Amino acid sequence: MTDSSGNQVFLDKRDTSFMAEYYNTPGTQSGLPKYYGNWDANYWVVSPTPDSTYLITLAYTKQPASITDSPGSTQGTYTSNKYQDLLLYGCLVEAYGYLKGPADMLQYYEGSFNRALQSYAIEQQGRRRRDEWQDGALRTPLKSESPS
């Protein structure tokens, strides 16, 4: 918060119950706020009541968007739509570090992830990008659907 003389003032975070005891008669006194607290998920309160309009700077941590939803769409991302196995096994490999289980399951998840990653890489690098039009054959075999 910036006070009237342009100095930056930092407010202390307190619980709303502390502010209710500290400043139990709102409206009777006002001044430069000393404390702030979260009232609920959408609002926060300051104490004492501000005596003027103050400029505030707010820094916060935002919850990241889901890895399966693209911004502005409920259809999901390219990976979550086309390569569900890649997303699944990638998550399982990462999560297995926190789990206590047999080591052979980690090897299974890593192997499945690597196979899914190879499938993804082959399609991304191979289709219509490897000069198959010159020699008539793909350099890397692809699982491709029939055009009919």
N, C-alpha and C positions, 0 to 999 in steps of 0.2 A: 504494500500500500504506500502511496506517496502522500505525505502530509501537505499542508497549505504552503509551506516554504520550499517544497520541492525535494525534501529529504525522504529517502526510502526507509520505511518502518516495517519491521517484520512482526507479524502477529504470532502469538503462541497458541498452539492447538490444545484445546481443552474439551472435556466432555461437557455436554449441555447441562448436566446436573451441577457441575462446578460453576458454570456461568449463572445458573439460577440462584445459587447461594451467594455468589460474589455480587451479583447485580439483581437483587430480588424485587426491585420496584422499577420496572422498565418505564421510561418516559419521564421520570423525575429528574434524572441527571443525564447529561450527554457530554460527549467529548471524543477524543481520538480513540478508536477501538484498540484494545490490548489483546483480546482473545477472539478466537473463532472456533467453531465446531460444526460437525456434520449433524444437521437436523434429521435428514433422511437421505434417500438416494438422489434426490433432486435439489435439495436446498441446504444451505448452511447459514449459520447465525453468527453475529459478532456481538461483542460486549465491551464497553457500554454502547448505548445507542449513538451512532455517529452524529456529530453536531453540524456537519457540513457534507458536501458531496466530495468523495475522495476517489482518486484513480487507483484501481487495484490491478495487480498482475497475479494471475492464477496459473499455477503449474499443477498438472495432474497426470495420472497414468491411465491410459485408455485401454479397455479390454480389446484385444485384437479380434479381427473378424475371423469367422470360422474358415478353416482350410477347405471346406467343401462348398462354401457359398462364394460366388463372385460378387463384387460390389454392384448393387442395383439389380441383382437378378436372383431368382430363387431356383435357377436351373443347375447351379453348381459350377465348378471349374472344369477346365479341359481334362485335367488329371483325374478328378473325381468321376467324370462321365466316361472317359475312354479307357482309363487304366486304373480301375478300382483295385486290382491286385497289387500294383506298384504302391499305391497309397496305403493299403492295408499292411503289406509286409514291411514297408518302411516304418510305419508306426509301431508295429510289433517288435522290430529289431531295436528301435529306440527305447521302447517301454521295457524291454527285457532286462535292461540294466538295473531297473528298480525292482524287478521280480526275483524271487528265489526259486529257481527251478532247475531241472536237469540241463546240463550243457548241450546235450544233443538237440534239444528244442531250439536253442539259439542257433546252432548250425543249420537246422531245418529252415528257420525263419530267414537266415542270411542267404541260404541257397535259393529259397523261393524269391526273395527280394532281388537277388542277382539275375535270376531267370526273367523276372518281370522287367527289370531294368534293361536287359539285353533285348527283349522284345520291343520295348519302347525305343531304344536306340536304333535298332534295325529299321523300324518303320520311319523314324525321323530322318535318318541318314540315307536310307535306301530308295524310297519311293520317288521316282522321277528326278533323282538328283545324282545318280551314279553312272551316267552315260549309257544306260541300257538301250537307248535309241540307236547308238552307233553299232554295238555288236549284237543286238537282238536278245541278249540275256542279262538278267540281273546279276550283279556281282555277289549280292547277298540275297539268299532266298527269303521271300516274304510270305507271310500268311495274308493273302489278298483275296477279296471277294470277287466273284465273277461279275462282270459288268452287265450281264443279262438279267 
